[in-house]
Amino acid sequence: MNHRDTDQSAATLAPNRRVGGSTAEGKTWACQMTPALDNTTDDAAVCLMEQVVCRTNMLEAHKRVLRNKGSAGIDGVGVYELWGYCGEHWARIKEELLSGRYKPQAVRQVVIPKPNGGERLLGIPTAIDRLIQQAILQVLQPIFDPHFSEHSYGFRPMRSAQDAVKAAQYYQHEGYRWVVDIDLKAFFDQVNHDMLMARVARRIKDKRVLKVIRGFLQAGVLAGGVVSQRSMGTPQGGPLSPLLSNILLDDWDKELEKRGHRFARYADDCNIYVKSRRAGERVMASLKTFLETRLRLMVNESKSKVDRPWNTKFLGYSFTWHRKAKLKPAPESVKRFKQALKAHFRRGRGRKLSTVIKSLTPMLRGWMNYFRLSEVRGVFEKLDQWLRRRLRLIIWRQCKRSRTRVRMFTKRGFTLDHARQCAYNHFLLEEHAKLQLSQ
């Protein structure tokens, strides 16, 4: 790639908004990038950092960071300002990465409440650290992913949560109708850095890459205006965190495979399927010992259990009790979705019905797309009825006066007497007008 091609690529990837740097700075950054290395050379195993900072890899990483968007870190530089920032500072950053002197900045802590109580701590890295993490991920993913278990589905190319759910359904069809549902207690906050880095070092020999990964793990956390150091855990929020979690939990997968278990794992959510409660309790006890002694991970006693699959949920799905188990959205998932929709309905007061529906459409489409594997119609029919009642309620409240409601009903084919009865009697409205207004 010559400088002219580099300039064209830079112009293509640069955001439309010229914030935080000029186009000339972006061209300078693209020209400073290292050409890609040939992975077939003998030096490729110990020259991974050169592959990280190569031109092709960095441009692809920049494109991914822009696509994922996200908020700014502690330095206030957003993803759309990243191009200009790199144009000004990339020469120094690249030299620090290649010499092993790069030090990641602290992450900004964000607290997100969990649906079932508790809090989830997220660490938002700076935009430049997200760019470097993404570049490292693109180099390490092809190295580690082929060696991961076939039963691991989380954050891997060409795999999804739906694949894990279908695997769980298949095990039940085979007769494994008891599930060992193991929940790890604050997994991302309890990861031991030394154990994780030892497993990364099994396949990574470039000490510069190992050093910068440990730097990301040990980067401080800014909370309440104070930066505190972290001695354990891998913060959620960076592109590299999912791969590191898979690297650590791969030992768990290999142990389950060695024992011949049927299981499906998505990140730290793992279900093992057995044929009896007694077998499940035995598996639970032995795996608890393995996780605590070998991986130094704690099992959440209150959430881990041995039960029938139709009494539990896995990645938002549940199952029917039939011999050929059918998939359906878990009741907790439906309840959580309704709570999210209620916030939109409350904001819908005073707005046009078409505007409310337009704001709801992306949520409905995303939820339906995730639960497209469901084989039970009743859940969706009840949800449809609930949605229609909420939409009718918006219409009802917008027609504040009874005589306005009478005109509304007559326009929809009601007789005058029937319209008056419905307008002045809320109980008759629920009984008679519901079907008419939904047509």
Phi, psi and chi 1 to 4 in degrees:
 res  aa     phi    psi   chi1   chi2   chi3   chi4
   1 MET       -  121.1  179.9 -177.8  -68.8      -
   2 ASN   -87.6  179.3   54.9   32.1      -      -
   3 HIS   -65.9  -31.4  -70.1  -67.4      -      -
   4 ARG   -66.7  -43.9 -177.6  177.0 -179.3 -178.3
   5 ASP   -64.3  -36.8  -63.8  -26.7      -      -
   6 THR   -63.0  -42.6  -57.1      -      -      -
   7 ASP   -63.2  -39.0  -64.9  -13.5      -      -
   8 GLN   -66.1  -41.1  -68.3  175.4   -7.9      -
   9 SER   -64.7  -41.1  -60.2      -      -      -
  10 ALA   -62.9  -41.8      -      -      -      -
  11 ALA   -65.2  -33.1      -      -      -      -
  12 THR   -69.9  -41.0  -57.6      -      -      -
  13 LEU   -85.2  -18.7  -67.7  176.2      -      -
  14 ALA   -66.3  139.6      -      -      -      -
  15 PRO   -65.8  157.3   24.1  -32.1      -      -
  16 ASN   -65.7  -33.4  -67.4  -30.7      -      -
  17 ARG   -83.3  126.4  -62.4 -172.6  -60.9  167.3
  18 ARG   -92.0   80.7  -64.3  173.0   57.7 -175.1
  19 VAL  -114.4  132.4 -178.5      -      -      -
  20 GLY    79.1    7.3      -      -      -      -
  21 GLY   169.1  152.9      -      -      -      -
  22 SER   -88.9  169.5   63.9      -      -      -
  23 THR   -63.6  -34.5  -54.1      -      -      -
  24 ALA   -61.2  -38.6      -      -      -      -
  25 GLU   -64.0  -39.1  -68.7  172.9  -21.3      -
  26 GLY   -63.1  -40.1      -      -      -      -
  27 LYS   -63.8  -39.5  -66.4  179.7  180.0 -180.0
  28 THR   -62.0  -42.7  -57.0      -      -      -
  29 TRP   -61.0  -44.9  172.3   44.8      -      -
  30 ALA   -62.7  -36.2      -      -      -      -
  31 CYS   -72.1  -25.4  -66.7      -      -      -
  32 GLN   -80.6  -11.2  -68.9  169.2  -13.1      -
  33 MET   -69.3  149.5  -64.9  178.2 -174.4      -
  34 THR   -81.2  137.1  -52.1      -      -      -
  35 PRO   -60.9  155.5  -21.3   32.0      -      -
  36 ALA   -67.3  146.0      -      -      -      -
  37 LEU   -90.2  156.4  -70.6  179.0      -      -
  38 ASP   -82.6  117.9 -176.4    0.7      -      -
  39 ASN   -68.8  -11.7  -69.7  -29.3      -      -
  40 THR   -84.8   -8.1   61.5      -      -      -
  41 THR   -74.9  157.8   61.3      -      -      -
  42 ASP   -68.4  -25.2  -63.5  -25.3      -      -
  43 ASP   -82.6   -3.7  -65.0  -25.4      -      -
  44 ALA   -63.7  -34.7      -      -      -      -
  45 ALA   -66.9  -31.2      -      -      -      -
  46 VAL  -107.1    6.2  -66.7      -      -      -
  47 CYS  -123.2   40.6  -64.4      -      -      -
  48 LEU   -67.4  -31.1  -72.6 -178.9      -      -
  49 MET   -64.3  -34.9 -173.2   56.5   76.5      -
  50 GLU   -63.6  -34.7  -80.1   73.6   12.1      -
  51 GLN   -70.6  -33.5  -63.0 -175.9   41.9      -
  52 VAL   -63.4  -45.4  170.0      -      -      -
  53 VAL   -91.6    6.7  -60.0      -      -      -
  54 CYS   -67.6  157.7   78.4      -      -      -
  55 ARG   -58.2  -50.7  178.9 -174.7  -58.2  114.7
  56 THR   -61.8  -44.3  -54.3      -      -      -
  57 ASN   -65.8  -41.9 -170.1   56.4      -      -
  58 MET   -68.8  -38.5  -68.2  -55.6  -58.0      -
  59 LEU   -65.0  -40.3  -70.1  175.5      -      -
  60 GLU   -66.1  -40.1  178.5   62.7   24.3      -
  61 ALA   -63.2  -40.8      -      -      -      -
  62 HIS   -62.8  -40.1 -177.7  -97.1      -      -
  63 LYS   -64.1  -39.9 -171.3 -169.9  -27.9 -177.5
  64 ARG   -67.6  -41.9  -65.0  -74.6 -177.7   88.0
  65 VAL   -63.2  -41.2  170.7      -      -      -
  66 LEU   -63.0  -40.2  -81.0 -179.1      -      -
  67 ARG   -66.5  -38.1 -174.7 -173.5  -52.3  161.4
  68 ASN   -77.5  -16.1  -65.1  -26.4      -      -
  69 LYS    58.5 -127.5  -60.6 -179.6 -179.7  179.3
  70 GLY    96.5  158.6      -      -      -      -
  71 SER   -85.1  168.9   58.2      -      -      -
  72 ALA   -77.5  158.7      -      -      -      -
  73 GLY   -87.2 -152.6      -      -      -      -
  74 ILE   -72.4  -19.4   63.0  172.0      -      -
  75 ASP   -86.8   -7.0   60.0   -5.2      -      -
  76 GLY    78.7    4.2      -      -      -      -
  77 VAL   -85.7  118.4  178.1      -      -      -
  78 GLY   -85.0  173.0      -      -      -      -
  79 VAL   -67.1  -29.6  -66.4      -      -      -
  80 TYR   -78.3  -12.9  -66.9  108.0      -      -
  81 GLU   -96.7   -1.8  -56.5  170.8   32.0      -
  82 LEU   -67.4  -36.3 -176.0   57.4      -      -
  83 TRP   -60.9  -48.4 -172.3  -95.7      -      -
  84 GLY   -67.6  -36.0      -      -      -      -
  85 TYR   -62.8  -42.6 -179.4   87.7      -      -
  86 CYS   -68.2  -35.8  -71.1      -      -      -
  87 GLY   -60.3  -27.5      -      -      -      -
  88 GLU   -91.8  -32.9 -176.8  178.0   -6.7      -
  89 HIS  -117.9   -1.8  -59.7  -78.1      -      -
  90 TRP   -63.2  -36.2  177.9 -114.9      -      -
  91 ALA   -58.0  -43.1      -      -      -      -
  92 ARG   -69.9  -42.6  172.3 -174.8   57.0   81.9
  93 ILE   -64.5  -42.8  -65.0  172.0      -      -
  94 LYS   -63.8  -41.3 -174.4 -178.8   75.5  169.0
  95 GLU   -64.3  -38.0 -167.3  -84.6  -30.8      -
  96 GLU   -68.7  -38.3  -69.3  178.1   -6.0      -
  97 LEU   -65.3  -44.0  -71.8  170.0      -      -
  98 LEU   -70.7  -27.1  -67.6  175.1      -      -
  99 SER   -93.4   -4.6   61.8      -      -      -
 100 GLY    79.3   20.9      -      -      -      -
 101 ARG  -108.2    5.9  -64.9 -176.5  -67.1  105.9
 102 TYR   -73.6  133.6 -177.5   78.9      -      -
 103 LYS  -121.8  115.3  -67.0 -176.3  178.5 -179.5
 104 PRO   -63.1  152.5  -20.3   32.2      -      -
 105 GLN   -83.4  165.3  -58.8 -179.6   60.1      -
 106 ALA   -64.8  154.9      -      -      -      -
 107 VAL   -96.9  153.0  -61.1      -      -      -
 108 ARG   -91.9  122.5 -179.1  169.6   58.9   86.7
 109 GLN   -81.5  133.8 -178.2  172.2  -63.3      -
 110 VAL  -128.5  131.5  177.5      -      -      -
 111 VAL  -104.1  124.2  179.9      -      -      -
 112 ILE  -118.8  124.6  -62.0  178.9      -      -
 113 PRO   -69.0  139.5   23.5  -31.6      -      -
 114 LYS   -82.7  151.5  -67.4 -177.0  178.5  180.0
 115 PRO   -62.4  -34.1  -21.1   31.7      -      -
 116 ASN   -98.7   20.4   53.4   -4.8      -      -
 117 GLY   100.2  159.8      -      -      -      -
 118 GLY    87.8 -176.8      -      -      -      -
 119 GLU  -134.4  148.5  -64.9  178.0  -20.5      -
 120 ARG  -113.4  126.3  175.7  178.7  -72.1  109.2
 121 LEU   -94.4  123.8  -60.2  179.6      -      -
 122 LEU  -109.9  143.1  -62.2 -176.7      -      -
 123 GLY  -113.7  113.1      -      -      -      -
 124 ILE   -92.9  107.9  -52.3  -59.8      -      -
 125 PRO   -72.1  165.6  -10.6   25.7      -      -
 126 THR   -66.6  162.2   60.2      -      -      -
 127 ALA   -61.7  -39.3      -      -      -      -
 128 ILE   -69.0  -35.4 -175.2   61.6      -      -
 129 ASP   -69.8  -35.5  -77.5  -16.6      -      -
 130 ARG   -64.3  -38.8  -73.6 -149.2  -64.7  -84.3
 131 LEU   -62.2  -45.4  176.1   68.6      -      -
 132 ILE   -67.6  -40.6  -63.8  173.0      -      -
 133 GLN   -61.3  -43.1  -74.9 -166.6   38.5      -
 134 GLN   -63.5  -40.1 -179.5   63.9   41.0      -
 135 ALA   -64.2  -41.4      -      -      -      -
 136 ILE   -65.8  -41.1  -65.9  175.1      -      -
 137 LEU   -58.2  -43.4  172.6   65.6      -      -
 138 GLN   -65.2  -25.5  -67.0  168.6 -178.7      -
 139 VAL   -85.9  -38.6  172.7      -      -      -
 140 LEU   -81.2  -30.2  -62.3 -168.5      -      -
 141 GLN   -56.4  -47.4 -173.4   87.7   48.6      -
 142 PRO   -66.4  -20.2  -19.0   32.4      -      -
 143 ILE   -79.4  -42.4  -63.0  175.1      -      -
 144 PHE   -91.8  -36.5  -76.2   96.7      -      -
 145 ASP   -59.0  -40.9 -167.8   78.6      -      -
 146 PRO   -61.6  -19.3  -23.1   34.4      -      -
 147 HIS   -97.0   -3.4  -58.3  -80.4      -      -
 148 PHE   -73.8  161.1  -73.3  153.6      -      -
 149 SER   -68.3  149.5  169.0      -      -      -
 150 GLU   -69.6  -15.0  -70.9  -62.9  -40.1      -
 151 HIS   -94.6    5.0  -55.8  -81.0      -      -
 152 SER   -99.6  124.5  172.1      -      -      -
 153 TYR  -119.7   -8.0  -62.8   91.3      -      -
 154 GLY   -83.6  128.0      -      -      -      -
 155 PHE    57.2   44.7  -50.1  108.0      -      -
 156 ARG  -127.2  147.7  -62.9 -178.2   60.5 -171.2
 157 PRO   -60.5  139.9  -20.9   31.4      -      -
 158 MET    63.5   23.0  -53.1  -58.7  -65.2      -
 159 ARG  -134.8  153.4  -72.4  170.0  174.6  -97.8
 160 SER  -149.2  173.4   65.0      -      -      -
 161 ALA   -64.7  -33.7      -      -      -      -
 162 GLN   -62.0  -34.7  -74.8   88.2  -14.4      -
 163 ASP   -64.8  -39.8  -64.6  -31.6      -      -
 164 ALA   -65.0  -39.8      -      -      -      -
 165 VAL   -66.0  -41.2  171.3      -      -      -
 166 LYS   -65.7  -35.3  -73.0 -170.9  -72.6 -173.3
 167 ALA   -64.7  -42.0      -      -      -      -
 168 ALA   -62.2  -39.5      -      -      -      -
 169 GLN   -65.4  -38.7 -177.1 -174.2   31.2      -
 170 TYR   -63.2  -41.0  174.2   74.9      -      -
 171 TYR   -63.0  -36.5  -63.4  142.1      -      -
 172 GLN   -68.4  -36.9  -65.0  176.4   52.8      -
 173 HIS   -64.3  -26.9  -69.0  176.0      -      -
 174 GLU   -78.5   -6.8  -76.2 -169.4  -36.7      -
 175 GLY   107.6    4.0      -      -      -      -
 176 TYR   -91.4   88.0  -63.8   85.7      -      -
 177 ARG  -108.5   22.7  -66.8  168.0   59.7   79.0
 178 TRP  -125.9  140.9  -73.0   87.7      -      -
 179 VAL  -122.0  136.6   59.5      -      -      -
 180 VAL  -100.3  102.7 -178.4      -      -      -
 181 ASP   -96.0  105.8 -173.1    0.6      -      -
 182 ILE  -104.0  124.5  -64.0 -178.2      -      -
 183 ASP  -113.7  124.1 -176.5   83.4      -      -
 184 LEU   -84.7  134.0  -62.2  179.2      -      -
 185 LYS   -77.5  112.6 -173.9  176.2 -178.4  179.8
 186 ALA    46.7   56.9      -      -      -      -
 187 PHE   -56.2  -51.1  166.1   69.1      -      -
 188 PHE   -67.2  -17.2  -73.2   94.0      -      -
 189 ASP   -95.2   -9.6  -60.2  -31.3      -      -
 190 GLN  -112.1    4.8  -59.8  -64.8  -34.2      -
 191 VAL   -64.5  128.6  171.8      -      -      -
 192 ASN   -81.1  122.0 -175.6  -80.0      -      -
 193 HIS   -62.7  -42.2  -68.7  171.9      -      -
 194 ASP   -65.0  -42.0  -67.4  -26.3      -      -
 195 MET   -66.9  -39.2  -60.7 -165.3   69.0      -
 196 LEU   -66.5  -46.6  174.0   57.5      -      -
 197 MET   -66.0  -31.7  -68.4  -53.2  -58.1      -
 198 ALA   -63.3  -36.4      -      -      -      -
 199 ARG   -76.9  -32.7  -77.3  153.0  178.4   78.1
 200 VAL   -66.3  -39.4  175.3      -      -      -
 201 ALA   -69.7  -11.0      -      -      -      -
 202 ARG   -63.7  -32.0  -68.8  173.8 -177.4  174.3
 203 ARG  -118.6  -13.4  -57.7 -170.3 -177.0  -82.1
 204 ILE  -108.3  120.9  -56.9  -57.8      -      -
 205 LYS  -106.4  -10.6  -55.7  -55.6  178.7 -176.0
 206 ASP   -77.4  110.3 -167.3  -32.5      -      -
 207 LYS   -66.2  -24.8  -65.9 -176.9  179.1 -179.7
 208 ARG   -67.6  -40.1  -61.9  166.5  -60.8  177.0
 209 VAL   -66.8  -43.3  175.6      -      -      -
 210 LEU   -61.3  -39.5  -64.2  175.2      -      -
 211 LYS   -67.8  -41.1 -174.9  176.2 -179.9  179.9
 212 VAL   -72.9  -31.6   73.7      -      -      -
 213 ILE   -65.5  -44.6  -67.7  176.0      -      -
 214 ARG   -63.0  -34.0 -177.2  176.5  -76.9  -84.9
 215 GLY   -62.6  -39.6      -      -      -      -
 216 PHE   -65.6  -37.3  -75.3  124.1      -      -
 217 LEU   -67.1  -38.5  -67.6  174.4      -      -
 218 GLN   -96.0    4.7  -63.2  179.3  -18.6      -
 219 ALA   -59.9  143.1      -      -      -      -
 220 GLY   -66.9  167.3      -      -      -      -
 221 VAL  -119.7  124.4  178.2      -      -      -
 222 LEU   -91.6  113.5  177.7   63.9      -      -
 223 ALA  -140.5  124.3      -      -      -      -
 224 GLY    66.3   27.9      -      -      -      -
 225 GLY    81.1    3.1      -      -      -      -
 226 VAL  -121.1  133.1  179.1      -      -      -
 227 VAL   -93.3  119.9  176.2      -      -      -
 228 SER  -111.3  141.4   57.6      -      -      -
 229 GLN   -78.6  151.9  -62.5  -58.4  -44.4      -
 230 ARG  -118.7  128.0 -176.3  174.0   57.4 -115.1
 231 SER  -104.7   -8.6   59.2      -      -      -
 232 MET  -155.2  160.3   61.0 -171.6  -51.9      -
 233 GLY    95.0  152.3      -      -      -      -
 234 THR  -120.9  114.9  168.3      -      -      -
 235 PRO   -66.6  133.5   24.7  -33.2      -      -
 236 GLN   -74.4  138.2  -66.2  176.3  -93.3      -
 237 GLY   131.3  -19.0      -      -      -      -
 238 GLY   -98.4  153.2      -      -      -      -
 239 PRO   -63.2  -26.2  -20.1   31.6      -      -
 240 LEU   -83.1  -18.5 -159.6   54.9      -      -
 241 SER   -59.8  -45.1 -180.0      -      -      -
 242 PRO   -61.2  -40.6  -24.1   35.3      -      -
 243 LEU   -64.4  -41.8  176.2   62.5      -      -
 244 LEU   -63.5  -37.3  -64.3  178.4      -      -
 245 SER   -66.1  -39.5   66.2      -      -      -
 246 ASN   -66.0  -36.0  -81.6  -25.3      -      -
 247 ILE   -63.5  -43.7  -68.1  174.0      -      -
 248 LEU   -69.4  -43.2 -179.6   63.1      -      -
 249 LEU   -79.6   -4.6  -67.1  176.8      -      -
 250 ASP   -64.3  -31.0 -172.5   57.9      -      -
 251 ASP   -62.8  -36.6  -77.6   13.2      -      -
 252 TRP   -64.4  -43.8 -172.8   14.6      -      -
 253 ASP   -60.7  -44.9  -62.9  -22.5      -      -
 254 LYS   -64.3  -35.3  -64.0  -59.9 -168.3  -67.0
 255 GLU   -66.4  -41.9  180.0   67.9   18.3      -
 256 LEU   -65.4  -39.4  -67.8  173.1      -      -
 257 GLU   -64.7  -40.5  -71.2  179.0  -15.6      -
 258 LYS   -63.0  -32.3 -174.8  173.0   67.0  174.5
 259 ARG   -84.5   -6.9  -61.1 -176.3 -175.1 -173.5
 260 GLY    79.1   25.9      -      -      -      -
 261 HIS   -81.2  153.1  -70.6  -52.5      -      -
 262 ARG   -94.3  119.6  -83.3   76.7  173.9  171.2
 263 PHE  -152.0  163.9   70.4   97.8      -      -
 264 ALA  -141.0  130.7      -      -      -      -
 265 ARG  -127.0  133.9 -177.5 -179.6   67.4   79.4
 266 TYR  -128.0  105.6 -170.0   92.2      -      -
 267 ALA    58.5 -124.1      -      -      -      -
 268 ASP   -95.6   11.2   59.6  -26.7      -      -
 269 ASP  -101.5  109.4 -162.2  -13.1      -      -
 270 CYS  -130.2  133.5 -178.0      -      -      -
 271 ASN  -121.3  129.5  -82.2    5.7      -      -
 272 ILE  -112.7  133.4  -58.4  106.6      -      -
 273 TYR  -109.8  127.9  -67.3   86.8      -      -
 274 VAL  -130.8  179.5  -65.7      -      -      -
 275 LYS  -102.2   -8.0  -71.8 -170.5  174.4 -178.4
 276 SER  -151.5  159.6   66.3      -      -      -
 277 ARG   -65.0  -39.4  175.7 -178.1  -73.2  -84.7
 278 ARG   -61.1  -42.5 -176.1  177.1  179.1 -178.2
 279 ALA   -64.6  -38.4      -      -      -      -
 280 GLY   -64.4  -42.0      -      -      -      -
 281 GLU   -65.8  -36.0  -67.5  173.7  -11.3      -
 282 ARG   -66.6  -41.5 -175.9  173.1   61.8 -109.6
 283 VAL   -65.6  -41.6  169.8      -      -      -
 284 MET   -59.1  -46.0  174.0   72.1   78.4      -
 285 ALA   -65.2  -44.1      -      -      -      -
 286 SER   -69.5  -38.2   61.9      -      -      -
 287 LEU   -71.6  -31.6  -72.3  179.5      -      -
 288 LYS   -62.2  -43.2  179.3 -176.8  175.6 -177.2
 289 THR   -63.9  -41.5  -57.6      -      -      -
 290 PHE   -63.1  -46.8  172.8   82.5      -      -
 291 LEU   -65.6  -39.6  -71.0  169.7      -      -
 292 GLU   -76.5  -31.8  -67.0  179.5   -6.8      -
 293 THR   -92.5  -41.3   56.4      -      -      -
 294 ARG   -86.6  -41.6  -68.5  -78.0  -62.1  -84.3
 295 LEU  -108.8   -6.4  -60.0 -178.8      -      -
 296 ARG    57.1   43.4  -59.6 -177.4 -174.0  178.2
 297 LEU  -115.2  140.2  -62.2  173.2      -      -
 298 MET   -95.6  139.2  -58.6  -61.2  -64.4      -
 299 VAL   -92.9  132.8  175.3      -      -      -
 300 ASN   -77.7  105.1 -167.6  -28.9      -      -
 301 GLU   -64.2  -35.3  -60.7  -77.1   -4.5      -
 302 SER   -72.7  -25.6   60.6      -      -      -
 303 LYS  -104.9  -17.4  -65.0 -176.6  179.2  180.0
 304 SER   -86.0  139.8  -58.6      -      -      -
 305 LYS  -162.1  164.5   58.0 -176.8  177.2  179.9
 306 VAL  -112.9  119.3  178.7      -      -      -
 307 ASP  -157.3  176.6 -154.1  -20.6      -      -
 308 ARG   -73.1  146.4  -66.0  -70.4 -166.7  177.1
 309 PRO   -60.8  -31.3  -23.5   33.1      -      -
 310 TRP   -76.8   -6.7   49.7   86.9      -      -
 311 ASN   -99.3    1.3  -65.2  -31.1      -      -
 312 THR  -124.9  178.1   63.6      -      -      -
 313 LYS  -133.0  149.8   67.0 -179.9 -179.3   70.1
 314 PHE  -136.4  112.2 -178.2   50.4      -      -
 315 LEU    56.1   38.9  -58.8  176.3      -      -
 316 GLY    88.7  -14.2      -      -      -      -
 317 TYR   -97.4  156.7  -82.0   87.9      -      -
 318 SER  -131.8 -179.5 -172.8      -      -      -
 319 PHE  -132.8  156.7  -52.8   88.1      -      -
 320 THR   -85.6  169.2   63.5      -      -      -
 321 TRP   -85.3   -2.2   53.6  -91.8      -      -
 322 HIS   -64.3  157.1  -58.2   88.4      -      -
 323 ARG   -57.7  -42.7  178.5   64.8   59.5  179.7
 324 LYS   -96.0   86.0  -66.0  -65.6 -176.4 -178.1
 325 ALA   -58.0  138.8      -      -      -      -
 326 LYS  -106.7  151.0  -63.6 -178.8  179.8 -179.6
 327 LEU   -88.4  147.2  -66.9  170.6      -      -
 328 LYS  -157.0  156.6   65.6  176.0 -176.1  177.6
 329 PRO   -65.2  136.9  -19.6   31.5      -      -
 330 ALA   -65.8  146.8      -      -      -      -
 331 PRO   -55.7  -35.8  -25.0   33.3      -      -
 332 GLU   -64.2  -34.9  -63.4   90.3  -21.3      -
 333 SER   -68.1  -40.3  -59.1      -      -      -
 334 VAL   -65.8  -43.6  178.1      -      -      -
 335 LYS   -62.2  -42.8 -178.6  179.3  178.9 -179.4
 336 ARG   -64.6  -38.7 -169.1 -176.8  -47.5  158.7
 337 PHE   -66.5  -40.3 -175.8   54.6      -      -
 338 LYS   -63.1  -39.5  -74.5 -177.1  176.8 -179.9
 339 GLN   -63.3  -38.2  -69.3  175.0  -11.4      -
 340 ALA   -67.0  -36.7      -      -      -      -
 341 LEU   -71.1  -32.4  -68.9  175.7      -      -
 342 LYS   -60.9  -35.1  -75.7 -179.5 -179.9  178.7
 343 ALA   -62.5  -38.0      -      -      -      -
 344 HIS   -69.1  -37.9  -79.1  -97.7      -      -
 345 PHE   -67.0  -35.7  -76.0  122.7      -      -
 346 ARG   -66.0  -37.9  -76.9 -168.0  -69.1  -91.2
 347 ARG   -73.1  -15.0  -69.4 -164.0  -63.0  -92.4
 348 GLY   -76.7   -9.8      -      -      -      -
 349 ARG   -66.8  126.3  -60.9  175.6 -177.3  179.0
 350 GLY    90.8   -1.5      -      -      -      -
 351 ARG  -108.7  161.1  -65.8 -167.7  -62.9  173.4
 352 LYS   -65.0  148.5  -69.9 -176.4  179.0  179.9
 353 LEU   -62.3  -37.1 -174.3   64.1      -      -
 354 SER   -64.2  -35.3   58.9      -      -      -
 355 THR   -68.2  -40.0  -56.1      -      -      -
 356 VAL   -63.7  -44.9  176.5      -      -      -
 357 ILE   -63.7  -37.8  -65.7  175.0      -      -
 358 LYS   -64.5  -37.8 -175.4  177.0 -180.0  179.6
 359 SER   -72.7  -27.5   67.3      -      -      -
 360 LEU   -81.2  -25.8  -66.5  175.3      -      -
 361 THR   -56.9  -46.7  -61.4      -      -      -
 362 PRO   -60.8  -38.2  -22.7   33.6      -      -
 363 MET   -65.9  -44.9  -64.5 -179.0   61.9      -
 364 LEU   -64.8  -41.9  -66.0  170.7      -      -
 365 ARG   -65.1  -42.1 -175.3  177.9  -69.1  121.0
 366 GLY   -65.5  -41.8      -      -      -      -
 367 TRP   -66.5  -43.6 -162.6   83.7      -      -
 368 MET   -66.1  -35.9  -66.2  -68.1  -66.1      -
 369 ASN   -67.0  -38.7 -176.0   57.4      -      -
 370 TYR   -68.1  -39.5 -178.6   76.8      -      -
 371 PHE   -96.5   27.8  -70.9  103.1      -      -
 372 ARG   -68.1  -16.7   65.2 -177.8 -177.5  -87.3
 373 LEU   -78.9   -8.9  -60.2 -179.9      -      -
 374 SER   -60.4  138.8  178.8      -      -      -
 375 GLU  -114.1   11.3  -58.0  164.6  -72.7      -
 376 VAL  -115.6  118.0  178.4      -      -      -
 377 ARG   -79.6  -28.1  -66.4 -179.5   53.5 -173.5
 378 GLY   -57.9  -37.4      -      -      -      -
 379 VAL   -61.9  -42.7  176.2      -      -      -
 380 PHE   -74.4  -33.4  -64.3   95.5      -      -
 381 GLU   -65.7  -41.6  -69.0  175.3  -10.2      -
 382 LYS   -67.2  -38.1  -68.3 -179.5  179.7  178.9
 383 LEU   -65.8  -38.0 -178.5   60.5      -      -
 384 ASP   -64.1  -41.7  179.5   70.8      -      -
 385 GLN   -63.1  -41.1  -65.3  171.8    2.9      -
 386 TRP   -64.3  -41.4 -178.8   84.8      -      -
 387 LEU   -63.7  -43.2  -76.9  169.0      -      -
 388 ARG   -64.7  -38.0  -69.7  178.2 -178.1  -86.6
 389 ARG   -63.4  -40.4  -76.1 -163.0  -60.2  -89.1
 390 ARG   -65.6  -38.3  -73.1  -74.9  173.2  170.1
 391 LEU   -69.1  -38.5  -66.5  174.3      -      -
 392 ARG   -65.3  -34.0  -72.9 -166.1  -63.5  -90.7
 393 LEU   -63.9  -36.2 -178.6   59.4      -      -
 394 ILE   -63.4  -44.0  -67.2  177.0      -      -
 395 ILE   -61.7  -42.6  -60.3  175.5      -      -
 396 TRP   -63.2  -40.8 -178.9 -105.2      -      -
 397 ARG   -74.0  -29.3  -75.5  175.0  172.1  170.2
 398 GLN   -70.9  -29.0  -71.5  177.7  -11.1      -
 399 CYS   -88.4   83.0  -59.8      -      -      -
 400 LYS   -69.7  -34.9  -62.0  179.7 -179.8  179.6
 401 ARG   -95.4  150.3  -62.4 -178.4  179.4 -179.1
 402 SER   -65.0  -38.3  -62.0      -      -      -
 403 ARG   -68.3  -29.8   59.7 -172.9 -179.5 -173.6
 404 THR   -67.0  -37.4  -53.6      -      -      -
 405 ARG   -67.4  -34.9  -66.1  169.2 -178.7  171.7
 406 VAL   -61.7  -46.1  170.8      -      -      -
 407 ARG   -62.5  -38.3  -71.1 -162.3  -60.9  -91.1
 408 MET   -62.6  -42.6  177.6 -172.8   67.5      -
 409 PHE   -70.1  -39.1  -75.5  126.0      -      -
 410 THR   -65.3  -34.1   54.0      -      -      -
 411 LYS   -65.3  -23.9  -72.3 -179.7  179.9  179.7
 412 ARG   -97.6   13.4  -74.8  165.6  171.3   78.1
 413 GLY   100.9    3.9      -      -      -      -
 414 PHE   -73.9  147.2  -77.3   59.5      -      -
 415 THR   -70.6  161.8   63.3      -      -      -
 416 LEU   -62.7  -42.6 -176.8   59.6      -      -
 417 ASP   -64.8  -43.7  -69.5  -20.6      -      -
 418 HIS   -64.8  -39.7 -165.5 -177.6      -      -
 419 ALA   -63.5  -40.4      -      -      -      -
 420 ARG   -66.5  -41.0  -72.7  174.4  175.7  172.0
 421 GLN   -59.7  -44.6  -70.3  177.9   -6.1      -
 422 CYS   -69.4  -37.8  -67.2      -      -      -
 423 ALA   -69.2  -32.0      -      -      -      -
 424 TYR  -102.2   -0.7  -70.7   96.0      -      -
 425 ASN  -134.9  110.5 -168.5  -38.5      -      -
 426 HIS   -68.1  -29.3  -67.4 -167.2      -      -
 427 PHE   -71.4  -39.6  -61.5  101.5      -      -
 428 LEU   -66.7  -32.6  -72.3  177.9      -      -
 429 LEU   -59.3  -45.7  170.6   68.6      -      -
 430 GLU   -64.6  -31.9 -171.4   68.9   23.0      -
 431 GLU   -87.0  -41.3 -179.2  179.5   -4.2      -
 432 HIS  -102.5  -38.6  -61.8  -70.7      -      -
 433 ALA   -86.1  -16.1      -      -      -      -
 434 LYS   -60.6  -45.2 -179.5  168.4   61.5  176.1
 435 LEU   -69.4  -37.8 -178.7   60.9      -      -
 436 GLN   -67.1  -43.2  -65.3  -69.5  -25.6      -
 437 LEU   -74.3  -20.9  -68.4  178.6      -      -
 438 SER   -82.5   -7.4   61.3      -      -      -
 439 GLN   -81.9      -  -66.6  178.2   -8.9      -
